[in-house]
């Protein structure tokens, strides 16, 4: 049995062990190295080869992502990490950094309990860093910090060890300023990131090394040795002495909460039903024997299996053939298959249990943000509030009249998979107005309509909608 197959077997064995499951994400400003980091974690857990890690961008498996070198979709991967002799299942979501795809980040946070905030050592805190921290804390997702691209400080800026420590200190202070401004009061002390406490790591995702204060103590390596490796450009040796995956996966296991802990404070925050209802109790305790409560964070179009609903199962167990109800829809949907993700692969399993990030096919009425339950009376989850609205609009028409009905279907599927896209259709004229978060967002969506769904379209140049608002009271107004 290959290492990957062995890991899949170990992962499915952990599905029901709540204390050994971590649902985490990566989030950062664009180009700060999230996907490279995610890839190297997957490699470290034995899911891809060393040579490809950080170069292949396994989680950018969408053709446009690879071509543009950016992450567009929040991609899922599950992996197994052995920590102090115990196996842990780590469900990871790699989120986009480009501002046009912020909606995907907001939705992904609903499925997570912890997030690695990635910050470039050279650029420091950037606008999108602040946005992703806000998105995480709004959903009560606990942050840890990874300061990336540390090798660039020596290669480009020739900094001394003291300068480097000062830089790290400055980044940690700035991140904590943002956290203290936005963190829920109950976590004000506990959720600050702290190098001494082991909630900060630094390193190079690209060169596959990282370190942290607990790791240096455990392995008996000091910062001076790490600095010497970098200065001599001994990257391979450094990656062996301080492997990225070991440092970060240890930090995830030790410092980020399991579902059994996080759901106690997250459920009252994201669900407004009666706390003493059976389903409320089942969710707070992540009970696999209660009614199923599943929150869809995205819908993926699979060429073979059709629409796959991906998201977090907060309570209950789902298996093939189950009848599930989509909140707001009149009739039940029958589950066709259930499973989990490993990179771009969806692995089918017998059933899926509470506390995991899962993939379910057959839920034809589901859209991103849907509440799904085996109990038709369940109060839906709180609506996911996006930080921004679509601002750029383009008009779309089918190039050939015969494609008109197909285009209507395709646009329905597109807006189902990405709620940040808004479609206004005039069925008499056959014109459709499509609005998105930015020109790149629309460009990618148009590419998908043509290439993935096979509909030839013509589009107008994009129009930006400006909105006027009152910024301040004019002098003398309402006085006297």
N, C-alpha and C positions, 0 to 999 in steps of 0.2 A: 504494500500500500504506500503511495507517495505521501510526502509531507502534507500537501494540501488536502488530500482525501482524509488523512488522519486527523487534521485540524477540523474538518467539517464534522467528522464523527464526534470529536471532543466537544465541538460547539453545540451540537444538538443535545448532547448529554447534559449540558449546563442550562438548557432552556428553563428548567423549573427551579433552579437553585438561585432564588432571588438575591441572596446576600452576595453572590458571585457574579452578578450582572452589572455592567456599567453602560449607560446610554449617554454617549458624549459626542460633541461636535468640535470642529475647528472653525474659527471665525477671525477675519482680519480685513485690513485694507487690501485693495487689489495689488498683486505682485509681492506680497510680503512672505509668500512661501507656504501657504496652507496645504495646497494639494501635494507638493513635494514632501511635506511633513507627513501627510496622511499615507502617501505611497510607502514611505520608509517604515512607518509603523506596520503596514500590511506586510511588507517584506520581512520585517523583524519577526512577525508572528508566523512566517512561513507560507505566505500566500502568493509571493511572486519572487522572481530571481533577483539577486543582488545587482547585477549589471543594469537591469531595467529600472530598479528603484530610483525614484527622483528624476529619471529621464523619460520613462514611458508615460508618466502621469496616468496611472492605471484608473484613477477615479475620473479623469477627463476622457471617458470612453465614448463620448459623443463626438462625431466627426468634426463639428464646428469648434468644439472645445479644443481638440487637438490642433486644428488648423490655426486658431487664434491664440493658443497658449493661455487661455483663461478658463475658469470654471463658470459654467452657465447654470447647470442644474445642481441641486443639492444631491450628492451621490452617497449611496449607503454601502457599508462593508461591515461584516462581522468577523472578529478574529479571536483567537484564544491566547492568553498570556499566563505563564506560570509564575506565580509570585509566592516565595517562601513555601514552595512545595504544593501550593493549591492552584488549580486551574481557575481562570476568570474569563468570562465571555464579555468582550468589549464590542458593543455595537456603535459604530462610528458614522457620523454624517459629515461629509466635507462640503462646506457651503461656499457660494460665490462671494467674491470680494468686490466685483464691479457694482457701482451704485445702481445700474439699471436692473440688477437682479436681486435687489434688497428684499423683495417680497418673498423670495425663496428662503432667505435667511430667517425672516420672521416666522414663516410656517415651520421650518425645521426646528426652531427653538421649542415649539410645543411638544416635540417628541423627546427632548433631551433633559438630562438632569445635571449635566456638567458641560463646560465648554473650555477648550484651550484657546485663549486669545493669543494670536501670533503677532508679534511686532518686530519690524526690521530694526536691527541695532543701529544702522546708519540713518535711516529716515525718521525713526522714532514714531510717536503717536501721530496719526493722520486722521482726516475727517471721518473716514469710514470705520476707523478703529473705534471712535467714540460712538458711532451709530450701532455697531455690533454689540458693544458692551451694554448700551441702553436696551437693545432688543433682548439680550440674554437676561438682564436683571428684571425686565418687565414680566418675563415668564418664570421668574424665580429659578433660574438656571445658574448654578454655582460656577464662577470663573477660576481658572488657574492661568499662569502666564508663561509663554515661551518666547524668549528674545532670540530671534533668528538672524542668520547672516553675520554672525560674530566675526568670522574669518575676514570679512570685508573691512572691518575696522583696522586690521593690521595691513592687509594688502593695499587698501586705498588711502587710509588716513594715517597709517604708521603710528597708531596710538600706543602708549606705554601701558603696562598692567594697571597703574594707578588711574590713568585717564579712562581706561576701559571700565574699571569698577565704578568710577564716577558716573559714566554714561549709563551703566546698568541702574545705578541708584536713582538717576534722574527719571529714567523710563518707569521704574517701579513706582516712584512717587507720583508721576503723572497718571499712571493707570489707577492708582489708589484714590487720587483726587476725583477721577471720573466715577469710580465705584462708589465712593462715599456720597457723591451727589445723587446717585440713582438707586442705591441698594435698599431693599425693604428694611425697615428699622430693626426687625428681629435678627438680621444677619450683619448689622453694621460692624461688629467686632470680628466675627468669624470669617467673613468673606473677603477681607482685605488680603491682597497677595503679599507674601512675605518670604524672602529668600531663606531666612533662618528656619522657618517653619516647613520649608520644602514645597511651597506652592508656586515657586518660580524656578524655571530651568532656562539655560541658555546654550546656544550651539549653532550648528549649521545643518539644516535639513538636507541641503544639496550634497554636502560631503558626509552626511550620515553620522554625525557625532553630536553629543549633548552632555551636559553635566548639570549638577545641582549640588547644594551644600550637603544634603543627606547622602547623595551618591559619592561625593568626594570623601566623606567620612567612612562610608561603607567599604569603598575600594582602596582607601588609603592613597588617593592621588590628590595633590593640592593644585591650586589655581596656577601657580608658577609653572608646574609641569605641563599643564594644559596649554598655557601661553607659549611655552617653548616648542611644543609640537606644532602649534599654528605658525610660529615665526619661521620654523624650519620647513614649513609646508609638508610635514609628514602626515598627510591626510588619512592614508590607509591605516597607519599605526594609531592615529588618534581615534579613528572609528572603531578600532579593536579595543583600545583602552577604555573608551567611553561610548559604547554603542547607543545611538539615539533612541532606538525602540525600548531598550531596557530602562533608561532614565525616565522616559515619558510614560511608558505603560505602568511602571512602578508608581509614578506620581498619580496617574489616573486611578489606580486601584486603591492607593492609600488616602488620597485627598478628595476624591469626588464621591458623591453618595450613591449607594445602590437604590434601586426602585423602592425597596421596602422602607427606606428612610425618607426619600424625597417625596413620595406620593402623599405622605402625611401632611406636608405643608403645601404641596403643589395643587392637590385636588381642590381644597377649599378656595384656592385662588383662580382656578380655571373652570370651575363647575359650580353653578349656583343652585343646585337641587338641595333637597333636605338632607342634612348630614346624617340623620339617623335612618334614612331609607336603606334598604338592603343593598342597593347598587352603590350608594354613597359609601357605605362601610366596606363593601368589596373593593372599591377603588382605593380608598385610603390604605387598606391593608394589602393591595395588589394580590387579591385572593383569586387563585386560578379556578376555584369551584363556584364563584359567584356568576351573575349574569355577565355576558361579554360586553365591554365598553371599549370601543376602538375609535381613535381620532385620526382621520386621514390628513396627512400633511402634504402629500402630493399624489398625482395620478400619472403613471408611466404608461406609454403606449408600447405594447410588446407586439411585434409583427405576428407572432404565433398565438399568444394567449390573449390578445386584445388588451383591454384596460386593466392595469394592475393598481390597486389602491395600496399605498405605502403609508405607514404611520405607526403610532404607539398604541399598544394594547394595554389599557390601564387595569382591566379586571377580566376574569373569565378565561375560557379556552375556546379557540375556534378550530374547526376541522372541516374537511371537504364535505359538502352536502348540507351544512348547517343553514338554517333560514336566518337571515340578518335583516334588520330594519334600518333604513337610512332616514334620519330625522327629517321630517317635512315631506316625505314621500309616502303615497298611500299603500303600496304593496311591498311584500318582502322580496329580497334578492337571495338567490341560492349560491353559496360559496362553491367555486369550482376547484380551487387549489389554494394551499397556504404554504408559506415558506419564509426564507430569510435571504439576505444578499451577501455575496462575497465578491467585492469589486463589482464587475459588470454581470456576474453570474447570479441568477436567482435559483436557490437550492430548494426543491420541494421537500416538505417534511410532513409527518403524519398529522400533527396538529401544532398550534402555536399557543403559548400560555402568557398570562399577565406579566407585565414588567419588561417586555421585549419590543424592539422595533421590527415590524413584520410586513410581509407582502401578501395581499389577498386578491385573487381574481374572481370574477363573477358578480362583483358589486356594481352593476351597470348604472345605478342611480347616483353613485358616489362622485363627489367632486372634491378638490382640495379644500379642507376646512370642514368636511362633513363629520357628523357624529353618527357612528354605526353601533347598533346594539342588538342583542338577542331579545331584549325587552322593548316592545314597541312604545311603552309608556315613559321611557327614560327621558329626563330633562336633558336637552342638548348641552354640549360644552359651550363655554363663552366664545363668542365670535373672535377670530384672530384679527386684531387691529393692525393694519399696515401703516407704516410711518409716512408713506407718500402715496399720492394718487397718480394714475396715468396722465401724462402731460403732452405727449406727442401723438398726433393722429395721422393716419394715411388712409386713403380710399382704395378699396380692393375690389376688383371685378374678375370674373372667370374669363380667360382669353377665348375659350370656345363655349358656345351656348350649351353644348351637351354636358359640360362640366358644372352647370349651375347647381343642380341638386346636390352633387358631390361636394361642392364648395361649402354649401350650407352645413352639411354633415361635418366636414373637416373643421370649420370654424367653431362648431359646437364642441368638438373634441379638444381643440386647441385651448378654448377658454376654460374647459373642464380641468385640463392638466395644469394651466397657469392662470389663476384668478387675477394676476396683475395685468392680464390682457383683457380689455373691454371691447366687445363687439356690438355695434349698432347696425342692424340690417334693415334695408328697405327692400322687401321682397318684390314690390312692383317694378322697381327700376333695376333690381339685381345688383345694386351697389351696397357695399358693406364698409362701414367705417371701423377701423381697428385702432385702438389707442393703447399705448404702452408707456413704460417708464423712461424711455429715451430712444434715440435713433438705433442704437445697437440692438436694443431689445426687439424693436420692430423688424430690423434686418434679419435677425436670427429666426424670428417667427415666420417671416416670409420665406426664408430658405427652407424651413421645415415643411411649410405647406406645399412648396414645389417639389422638394426632393424626397421627403419621407412619405408624403401623402399622394404625390404624383398628380397634383392639380396645377396646370399652367395658369398664372394670374398676371394681371397688369396692375401696377400700383401708382398712385399719385405721389408727388414729392411730399415728404412729411411736413405737417403744420404744427407749430408749437402753440399751445393754448396758454395765454397769459391771463392771470386773474388779478384784478385790482382789489386792494383791501385798505381799510383805514389803518394807518400806522400810528397816528397820534392825533390828539385833539388840536384843532387849530386855535391860534392865540385869540383870546377874547370870546370864544364860543361858549355858550351856556353860562356866561358870567352875568352878575347883576341879578 
